[in-house]
Structure formats: C-alpha cells, structure tokens
Amino acid sequence: MKTMRLLVAMVAVLVAVAAQAQLKPEFQLKSTDKGGSGGLLTVVNPEVPMSVTFAGKNIDFDRVDMAEKLDRELTSIIYGQTNMLMCFKRANRYFGPMERILREQGVPTDFLYLACTESTMDPNAYSTAKAAGIWQLLAETGRQYGLEVNDEVDERYDPERSTVAACKYLKAAYAKYGDWPTAAASYNAGMGRISSELSKQGQSSSFNLWINQETTRYVYRILSYKLIMENPQKYGYRLKRKDLYQPMRYTEEEVMTSVESWVGWAKQRGLTYAQLREANPWIRSTKLTNTSGKTYRVRVPKSDDMYRSKRRVVVYNPKWVVD
C-alpha cells in the first residue's frame, strides 16, 4: 500500500506540472497494467521538417544524414528548457535593435538565430576560448571589425556595436562563399578552415563537409533555434507577456573626457554602478582613462523602465506568448 500511495502521489505531481505548463503530449504518464503500477514517463520526439528556409534559401532535409543531424539539435535544445526559456526572455529585449542593424547592414535577419546559438542572447557571455558578448567575438576579431577591446572598454559586450561587427564578418564570408549557410559555418570554424575543407573535399557547401563535431552541429543548431522560436508552442513552450524581459529605453550622454569614477558618475544620475554597467556592458572598469579624447555614448536608463510597476510591456513576436 505504501508503494501504491507513493506512485499515486508521483502521478498527481506530474499531472499537475503538465497541466500548469499546458504541454501536450511532451510529458504524460502511461500505465502498463490495469492496477496502475509501473507508470512510465513518455517523452515525444520533435517533428523533423522536410525542408527549412534560411536566409532566403530552401534547405532540403530528405537526406537521412542531414535529417538526423537536425533531429539531434532540435531534441537537445527543446529538452534543455532552461537555456531555451532564457533565450526567449532575453531575445525580447535585444532582437528589435539587432534586427534593425542586420537589415541596415544587408545581412538576413535569420542570423539572429546564430546569436542565439552563440550565447542564448546573454550580453555578458564569456567562453573558455575568451570569446565575449552576444556574438561571442574573440578580441582580435572584434578589433579587426572596428571594436575597441581593452581593460576599460570592451565593445564586444555591447549588443548593438557587436552586431555591426558580426555583420561585417558575415558579409565578408558571404562575399567569399556566395552561400549564407556556409558563411554561418565559417563563423564557428573560421574562413580559413572552411575554405581549406571545401577545397580538400571538393565541395561548395558546408553541409557536405566532414569536419569537427562542433562545426558539423553548428548550422543545424542555428536552424533548430529558428524552428523553435518561430513556432514555440508547437515545441511545448508557452510563455506569457509578463515573462519576457522588456526592452529598455535610454537617454544618451556624450563623454569626451576621462572619468575618474564611474561609480560617482552613476550616483550623480540616480543610478547604481551595477545599473550603469547593465545599461552599458562595454564598460569594464570603474574608471575611463580616455587620453585620446574619444567620444563615448553612455546610456542612462529611463526611470519608468527600471521598475516592473511602471514599465511598458512590448512583445517582439506575438507567437512567443499565449496571452
């Protein structure tokens, strides 16, 4: 009887969780006999489409090897719920201005999903390879494409400035390959490696390469983020408007001199140093030397947007929410 009561309690908890999340049929219990003992947790595999459009190109998934690679990444992301949920929340804050920059730069907006793959949209992301920011740029790459990177200022952490730098890289890769998916693969492996492998293996597309696992999985992971974020409820994600992180509105101040203390600078404007850093993640120190007299634009968050009770609610994509 004790075992039976324990099983009934477990069933009740799981049913309640499923009902609350409104997932169907990702999580459900099936009984293997009439007595109800031996309940099994059933996990449903995501549907793998026959084709996916990326950057204006229709990618066919009739090939078994390609379908299985996409299946692996879809499954991995869908059941890594923590990262996927955080990606939705952060994307609501950053996708708007990033999409605008991609359009201005002439880069397909599907590359927003490359940023999701790189960092799950965390502007403070930092990898063991020393890549930083939403776009996970290395210091040398950031400098190559116009970013300032040093101990006091690191524009790789600025969501908008780093987007411009990433666009410059992607446009250079597209000019080289004439294919956006291959340009995306080079973002992970580098143009040198991709060019070398295309030449050695006699191919024109990264989908046909035998290459390291990280790069092999990379573009399939981008496509998986696209599929999930364009139709989240199909894959079991049901968020409400209040769950999404909201875009922040700012005033900007020009700083053309040294700043002895960003802490004091923030206090004079009614901010904590932490709030200043959140609004300006490119600031990497409590001071700014600026001997060259360079002009920096410093964002000061608008007061209403700093409080949940006063902020406006904006949803980047209505498909992301159920209310």
Secondary structure, 3 states (H helix, E strand, C coil): CHHHHHHHHHHHHHHHHHHHHCCCCCCEEECCCCCCCCCEEECCCCCCCCEEEECCEEEECCCHHHHHHHHHHHHHHHCCHHHHHHHHHHHHHHHHHHHHHHHHHCCCHHHHHHHHHHHCCCCCCECCCCCECCCCECHHHHHHCCCCECCCEEHHHCHHHHHHHHHHHHHHHHHHHCCHHHHHHHHHHCHHHHHHHHHHHCCCCHHHCCCCHHHHHHHHHHHHHHHHHHCHHHHCCCECHHHCCCCCCEEEEEECCCECCHHHHHHHCCCCHHHHHHHCCCECCCCECCCCCCCEEEEEECHHHHCCCCCCCCCCCHHHECC
